[in-house]
């Protein structure tokens, strides 16, 4: 158990809908990363927050947004969902905001868009 | 976008064999290299973070080396066990701190 929690574990929704994925980092970690893993792709970095502020942005679609709250939990919002958004979404946390800290991954949320 | 290559794509070894795989990356714009172990139906687990050229890290039977000048890192597993079966991922953090993952090496250790 990494200490990172993600909810829900599974989510099935229809095209055009909006969903929110939630992540609670390990106690003491200030940084949260979001990743997407599709069937034909490796792990793709979406976005990173550090202590409430956006730190780095990857290939995140405009339909997706995220935020980190004062209690350091983070939410990833996915809107106008398309079939291609079906994937496993991981969040990870680390102590610091720079890339040399170990990242601890949550169990993931499997999103299925029908 | 940084290009991180891992080889081989998959590897089958017998229990007790030692093995190694490679992660290659552009040597410019290097900040840190991460190795992860990812078992089926679980989430990636951090093995090592390496930042300095010539760095060597060890955890039990697993060790890793780093050459930032030529842009590669090796992961070694000594005396492979069936429980070592997993996908081993490397990820590069460049100057922008954006992590770029390789596609992984899938290791299967046969008893």
Interface residues (C-beta under 8 A of the other chain):
Chain A: X2 X33 X42 X43 X44 X45 X48 X55 X56 X57 X58 X90 X92 X97 X98 X99 X100 X101 X102 X103 X104 X105 X106 X107 X108
Chain B: X31 X32 X34 X42 X43 X44 X45 X46 X49 X51 X89 X91 X93 X94 X96 X97 X98 X99 X100 X101 X102 X103 X104
